[in-house]
């Protein structure tokens, strides 16, 4: 799940019969989806998203 209001991506990944939860909430985090051979950075995910002013300032 990708938040529209903050740098936050929640990922649930199946590991056998269990599910693992991953939280990406730092600007330098990278989302890795092994099953489709994809690595994408938070700035790429949020490239055209207008975030609240406070978060925009923290980006720099």
C-alpha positions as CSV (number, residue, x, y, z in Angstrom):
1,X,0.0,0.0,0.0
2,X,1.3,3.4,-0.9
3,X,0.3,6.4,1.1
4,X,-0.8,9.6,-0.7
5,X,0.0,11.9,2.2
6,X,3.5,10.9,3.3
7,X,6.5,8.9,2.3
8,X,5.1,5.5,3.4
9,X,4.9,2.2,1.6
10,X,3.6,-0.9,3.4
11,X,4.5,-4.3,1.9
12,X,3.2,-7.7,2.9
13,X,5.3,-10.5,1.5
14,X,4.5,-14.2,1.9
15,X,7.1,-16.5,3.3
16,X,5.8,-20.0,3.2
17,X,2.7,-20.1,5.3
18,X,3.4,-16.8,7.0
19,X,3.3,-13.2,6.0
20,X,6.1,-10.7,6.6
21,X,5.4,-7.0,7.0
22,X,7.8,-4.3,5.7
23,X,7.5,-0.6,6.3
24,X,9.3,1.8,4.0
25,X,9.1,5.3,5.3
26,X,12.5,6.9,4.7
27,X,13.4,8.9,1.6
28,X,16.4,6.6,0.9
29,X,14.3,3.3,1.1
30,X,14.0,1.2,-2.0
31,X,11.0,-1.1,-2.7
32,X,12.1,-4.4,-4.1
33,X,9.6,-6.7,-5.8
34,X,11.6,-9.8,-6.6
35,X,8.8,-11.6,-8.4
36,X,8.8,-9.0,-11.2
37,X,12.5,-8.0,-10.9
38,X,11.8,-4.5,-9.8
39,X,13.7,-2.1,-7.6
40,X,12.2,1.4,-7.2
41,X,13.2,4.2,-4.9
42,X,10.9,6.3,-2.8
43,X,11.6,9.5,-4.9
44,X,10.6,7.5,-8.0
45,X,7.4,6.3,-6.4
46,X,6.5,9.8,-5.3
47,X,7.8,11.6,-8.4
48,X,4.5,13.3,-9.4
49,X,2.8,13.3,-6.0
50,X,2.2,16.6,-4.3
51,X,2.7,16.0,-0.6
52,X,1.8,18.3,2.3
53,X,4.3,21.3,2.6
54,X,6.1,19.9,5.7
55,X,7.1,16.7,3.8
56,X,8.1,18.6,0.8
57,X,10.6,20.6,2.9
58,X,12.0,17.5,4.5
59,X,12.8,16.1,1.1
60,X,15.7,18.4,0.6
